[in-house]
Amino acid sequence: MSDLLIRPASPADIDAVLLFWREAAMGVSVSDDHDGVARLLARDPEALLLAERDGVLVGTVIAGFDGWRCHAYRLAVHPAHRRQGIATALTEAAERRFTALGGRRVDAMVLEANDGARHAWSAGGYHREDHWRRWVKPL
């Protein structure tokens, strides 16, 4: 993985990230627009991690920490680059960030229908907690 660069996103990356998510991520979030990503970067400039190979975006993860819990979102790898250790490298980078910030446990948002993501998180040592459910309300 020595040719893989993992770095925080910048505001200049927003449009490329949104296009990437349309190709590589499953599902769409209410925050998947320019303003949503810009707010993320303004609040926590190092939360959105990008994986690049030869200057090409091949993966993302949002590693958000609210001071209480560590949250991982939008782990996505371009279909042409899967099964090459990119998701593992991104997950490990997120975990290093969380540890440096004092985090003690990570939760990951994983769509039930996304078998590939469930397997990736499981391979990284994560497990599903069936006693929790996500409750949401659009604002």
KELODO-737614 format. One record per residue: residue in one letter; x, y, z of N, C-alpha, C in turn. Coordinates in pm, whole numbers, padded with zeros to 5 digits, always signed. Layout:
REM residues N
AXYZXYZXYZ;...
This chain:
REM residues 139
M+00083-00120+00000+00000+00000+00000+00086+00125+00000;S+00215+00113-00030+00303+00230-00023+00267+00336-00126;D+00194+00299-00232+00154+00398-00332+00021+00464-00298;L-00037+00430-00184-00165+00486-00142-00140+00603-00048;L-00197+00718-00082-00188+00837+00001-00322+00858+00069;I-00322+00869+00201-00444+00901+00275-00423+01038+00336;R-00517+01127+00307-00505+01265+00353-00643+01321+00384;P-00646+01427+00467-00775+01494+00491-00821+01567+00365;A-00951+01571+00344-01007+01645+00232-00997+01794+00259;S-00999+01870+00152-01004+02016+00162-01130+02062+00090;P-01170+02187+00109-01287+02237+00037-01277+02220-00115;A-01157+02223-00168-01140+02205-00313-01176+02063-00358;D-01184+01968-00267-01216+01829-00299-01365+01798-00300;I-01448+01889-00253-01588+01857-00228-01660+01803-00351;D-01650+01870-00463-01723+01825-00582-01677+01688-00628;A-01546+01663-00622-01493+01532-00661-01542+01424-00565;V-01549+01454-00437-01598+01357-00338-01744+01323-00364;L-01826+01424-00391-01968+01399-00417-01986+01315-00542;L-01911+01340-00645-01916+01258-00766-01869+01115-00736;F-01761+01104-00659-01709+00973-00620-01814+00892-00545;W-01882+00955-00449-01983+00883-00372-02096+00832-00460;R-02131+00904-00566-02235+00856-00657-02194+00726-00725;E-02065+00710-00748-02014+00589-00813-01982+00477-00714;A-01927+00513-00599-01867+00414-00511-01946+00383-00384;A-02031+00474-00340-02103+00454-00214-02244+00404-00243;M-02298+00330-00149-02435+00281-00162-02526+00374-00084;G-02633+00417-00147-02728+00502-00078-02688+00648-00081;V-02785+00732-00052-02765+00876-00050-02813+00929+00084;S-02736+01021+00138-02771+01083+00265-02825+01223+00241;V-02903+01273+00333-02956+01408+00324-02841+01510+00323;S-02725+01472+00373-02608+01561+00380-02516+01550+00260;D-02551+01467+00164-02465+01445+00047-02483+01555-00056;D-02446+01676-00017-02445+01787-00111-02329+01879-00074;H-02305+01977-00158-02188+02064-00137-02193+02131+00000;D-02309+02185+00037-02319+02254+00165-02296+02160+00283;G-02348+02037+00274-02331+01941+00382-02185+01905+00404;V-02114+01878+00297-01972+01843+00310-01891+01965+00352;A-01926+02082+00301-01855+02204+00340-01871+02231+00490;R-01992+02205+00544-02012+02223+00689-01928+02125+00769;L-01920+02001+00721-01836+01902+00787-01691+01951+00794;L-01639+01994+00680-01499+02039+00675-01475+02165+00757;A-01574+02254+00762-01559+02376+00842-01556+02342+00991;R-01637+02245+01032-01644+02208+01174-01526+02122+01217;D-01486+02030+01129-01379+01936+01162-01297+01909+01035;P-01199+01993+01006-01126+01986+00880-01053+01854+00853;E-01033+01772+00954-00960+01646+00933-01051+01523+00938;A-01183+01544+00941-01275+01431+00956-01290+01348+00828;L-01290+01412+00713-01311+01340+00587-01174+01301+00532;L-01148+01170+00535-01020+01118+00487-01037+01063+00346;L-00943+01098+00259-00943+01053+00121-00825+00961+00097;A-00848+00855+00021-00740+00767-00024-00721+00794-00173;E-00596+00821-00209-00562+00848-00348-00450+00757-00393;R-00459+00716-00517-00353+00640-00580-00319+00711-00710;D-00194+00753-00723-00151+00828-00842-00240+00949-00868;G-00281+01017-00761-00362+01137-00773-00509+01112-00802;V-00550+00986-00806-00689+00950-00835-00758+00910-00704;L-00875+00968-00677-00951+00934-00558-01004+00791-00570;V-00965+00706-00474-01007+00565-00477-01085+00524-00354;G-01090+00609-00249-01163+00573-00129-01184+00691-00036;T-01285+00676+00051-01316+00779+00150-01363+00715+00280;V-01349+00788+00387-01416+00757+00512-01430+00888+00589;I-01543+00904+00655-01560+01017+00747-01533+00962+00886;A-01436+01021+00954-01397+00981+01089-01431+01096+01183;G-01557+01100+01226-01604+01209+01309-01595+01177+01457;F-01553+01277+01534-01545+01261+01680-01613+01382+01742;D-01713+01358+01826-01788+01467+01886-01741+01499+02028;G-01629+01441+02069-01579+01460+02204-01625+01350+02299;W-01723+01274+02256-01779+01167+02338-01763+01032+02268;R-01801+01028+02141-01796+00903+02065-01731+00924+01930;C-01675+00816+01879-01613+00814+01747-01712+00753+01649;H-01735+00821+01538-01833+00776+01439-01766+00763+01303;A-01786+00652+01237-01732+00629+01103-01848+00621+01004;Y-01837+00700+00899-01939+00707+00795-01871+00705+00659;R-01946+00673+00559-01906+00687+00420-01773+00620+00386;L-01752+00502+00445-01640+00420+00400-01679+00370+00262;A-01605+00414+00162-01637+00377+00024-01507+00361-00054;V-01504+00257-00135-01390+00231-00224-01444+00216-00365;H-01378+00280-00460-01423+00272-00599-01428+00126-00642;P-01533+00085-00713-01547-00056-00751-01425-00114-00823;A-01355-00034-00902-01238-00085-00975-01116-00105-00885;H-01125-00058-00761-01010-00066-00670-01038-00147-00544;R-01148-00219-00543-01183-00297-00423-01096-00421-00411;R-01092-00472-00289-01016-00594-00255-00866-00573-00273;Q-00821-00450-00245-00679-00417-00253-00627-00359-00121;G-00707-00367-00016-00665-00319+00116-00693-00172+00142;I-00764-00106+00051-00791+00038+00067-00886+00063+00183;A-00993-00015+00194-01086+00002+00306-01015-00022+00439;T-00929-00121+00442-00852-00148+00565-00762-00030+00599;A-00694+00025+00499-00604+00139+00523-00683+00261+00571;L-00799+00285+00513-00883+00397+00556-00934+00376+00698;T-00979+00256+00728-01028+00226+00862-00918+00243+00966;E-00799+00195+00935-00686+00211+01027-00649+00358+01045;A-00655+00437+00938-00627+00581+00949-00731+00648+01038;A-00858+00611+01021-00964+00665+01106-00940+00627+01252;E-00903+00503+01276-00878+00458+01413-00760+00532+01475;R-00655+00558+01398-00542+00636+01450-00587+00777+01487;R-00671+00835+01404-00723+00968+01434-00804+00966+01563;F-00892+00867+01576-00974+00858+01696-00888+00839+01821;T-00789+00754+01813-00701+00731+01928-00629+00859+01967;A-00579+00932+01868-00508+01058+01896-00601+01161+01960;L-00729+01155+01930-00826+01249+01987-00879+01203+02123;G-00840+01084+02167-00885+01033+02296-01008+00945+02288;G-01046+00906+02168-01163+00819+02152-01138+00681+02209;R-01247+00616+02251-01233+00483+02313-01314+00375+02244;R-01407+00412+02157-01487+00313+02086-01538+00377+01958;V-01543+00299+01852-01591+00347+01723-01724+00281+01691;D-01818+00360+01642-01936+00299+01582-01936+00334+01434;A-01983+00241+01355-01985+00259+01210-02128+00249+01159;M-02165+00340+01072-02295+00335+01007-02281+00244+00885;V-02359+00136+00882-02350+00038+00774-02491+00003+00728;L-02518+00022+00601-02649-00013+00547-02670-00164+00554;E-02786-00205+00597-02818-00348+00607-02800-00419+00473;A-02837-00355+00365-02834-00420+00233-02694-00420+00171;N-02597-00357+00235-02463-00347+00178-02375-00461+00231;D-02387-00576+00167-02312-00694+00212-02162-00671+00210;G-02112-00605+00107-01968-00579+00099-01918-00498+00216;A-01993-00396+00253-01952-00311+00366-01958-00390+00497;R-02063-00470+00512-02072-00550+00635-01953-00643+00648;H-01912-00704+00538-01796-00793+00541-01667-00715+00569;A-01654-00597+00511-01533-00515+00533-01520-00475+00680;W-01630-00426+00737-01625-00388+00878-01598-00508+00968;S-01661-00620+00938-01638-00742+01016-01492-00785+01008;A-01434-00779+00890-01294-00817+00873-01202-00725+00953;G-01247-00603+00978-01167-00508+01056-01186-00523+01206;G-01263-00623+01249-01280-00648+01391-01406-00585+01450;Y-01492-00529+01366-01615-00467+01414-01725-00572+01419;H-01822-00551+01507-01935-00643+01515-02064-00562+01529;R-02170-00622+01484-02301-00560+01489-02357-00572+01630;E-02417-00466+01679-02485-00468+01808-02634-00462+01783;D-02698-00575+01794-02840-00584+01761-02931-00515+01861;H-02881-00482+01979-02967-00418+02079-02980-00268+02056;W-02910-00211+01956-02920-00069+01923-02997-00052+01793;R-03070+00052+01780-03135+00091+01656-03115+00242+01639;R-03102+00282+01518-03086+00424+01487-03224+00487+01474;W-03246+00596+01540-03370+00671+01528-03336+00804+01461;V-03411+00842+01360-03379+00962+01285-03502+01051+01267;K-03475+01178+01246-03579+01275+01215-03516+01381+01124;P-03561+01391+01000-03507+01495+00913-03543+01634+00969;L-03450+01725+00957-03474+01862+01005-03506+01954+00889;
